[in-house]
Amino acid sequence: MRILLPTGKVTYTIVQEAAKGFDADVVVTGELASFLTPGQVRSLLSSDASYDLVLVSGMCTASFADVEQETGIPIYRGPRHAADIGLVLPLIGKIELSRDIPADEFLSGERRKEALARISRKEAERAPTFALRGVKIGGGTRIKVLAEIMDAHRTPDLRTKVLKFFEEGADIVDLGFGFDATPDDVRAVFRQLEGIEGPLAVDTQDPALIKASLFRADLILSLQEENIPQVGEKVAEAGCGAVIVPGEAGLLANIRLAEASGITRVIADPVLQPCGSGLVESLAGFTDPECPLFFGAGNVIELCDADSVGMCALLAGMAYETGASVIFCSEHSDKTTGCIAEMRIATDMMALMDGRPYPKDLGIDLFRIKEKRRRREPPLEYTEMIQASPMPREITYDPRGNYRIGIEDGYIVAVRNGKAIKGTKWQDVLFTILQTDGVSLFDHAGYLGAELFKAELAIRFQRSFEQDGPF
């Protein structure tokens, strides 16, 4: 297959090196590959129409649809960075690239879709130990994510939060009830959630609260020797699953007690201790009790001042190695916001581990700030340098007025004189401000661009946003 690779002067050497061994012509069309025009491609193809395919830079914004229609030669988007072209060229002819989406982004999306499809196929093929409302537990199925909502009876807009957790990847949502909760509170909470199809758990050891939940709860957290004699038979009659904890009698003794009361859907919780309080030692207790295992990652994450992303990946790996079937996590604090989605990705990574020695190159990952590979782009070329001057402390205010910028429900909002402009991308909001004559000074436009981009980053990384403050 003969390939035309139009590129820029600054990236020529990189593209030429990557093209060695391929039937490809690397042609310089200007200083930067991103400035390629349809006219330039048309000219190249008119002088030599023997190409089977044209691969343009993924940074190009022009449309080449008309040139492709005229010549009959397909024109695809390559990667955004020349450093990645060596990863794309071997795939040409094996897969069809996109005419609109840069190859690196397209291939990443395709790999992710295939990875998720593999997980789905494996899940469909495997038989569980038991199921809760159709959610498979144990038996070699993927690790299920159980998301906790503490003090559910005092949580505003509880239904929205439960639905959000399910949307973000929770398999089961656990409703916690503190010592101030009453049976009426429990019943009221579950009635709020009427019509939600996903499995719901009740988190309490109070027999009265457990009994109040049995008309809807699918899983009880937690049972031990003190409450099993009082509620065990009723839990069994309701067909609920139960998480069994060691208590004073020990885990195996309490499992046998629960089974004797008729409970058949048993999950064993050896209790995972936080870092510094016996984490490693408690892992030794995760032996096979001949029923699915519960891995309580929530406290480990909450009680350590470190980003939850990496902790989710590592704890999911521990859960995988111990053979756990359910992993428990929560979003009790600002630092664990987004933890449910992170843990679902982490457990999906473990579901792709069959036949692999480690969770790497899976098609999905938990990189959020750092990169897996740094771009190695060519150095900038220039003949003169001007040192940037510090911004004056005394600024000239734009006569058209100032904007208050904030974030609301995943949107960037820019407000002036009671009128708001709302969008999910900083450039869309800035473009709309410019289109509506909202700016008259260049430095004000630059300032707005910087603040709007900072707001988008805050949304993307689930951080707080303060106008004029550091990110």
KAMORA-V392558 format. One record per run of one state. SS is the DSSP state (2 for helix, 1 for strand, 0 for the rest). FROM is the first residue (numbers start at 1). TO is the last residue. Records with the same first field share a line. If there is no record, write none. Layout:
SS: FROM-TO / FROM-TO
This chain:
0: 1-2 / 19-23 / 31-32 / 36-37 / 48-52 / 57-64 / 72-73 / 78-81 / 90-91 / 93-94 / 96-102 / 126-129 / 133-134 / 138-143 / 150-151 / 155-157 / 168-171 / 177-182 / 193-198 / 204-206 / 214-218 / 224-224 / 239-240 / 246-250 / 261-265 / 270-278 / 284-291 / 297-297 / 303-307 / 323-325 / 331-333 / 337-338 / 352-403 / 409-410 / 417-418 / 424-425 / 436-441 / 461-471
1: 3-8 / 24-30 / 53-56 / 74-77 / 92-92 / 95-95 / 130-132 / 135-137 / 144-149 / 172-176 / 199-203 / 219-223 / 241-245 / 266-269 / 292-296 / 326-330 / 404-408 / 411-416 / 419-423
2: 9-18 / 33-35 / 38-47 / 65-71 / 82-89 / 103-125 / 152-154 / 158-167 / 183-192 / 207-213 / 225-238 / 251-260 / 279-283 / 298-302 / 308-322 / 334-336 / 339-351 / 426-435 / 442-460
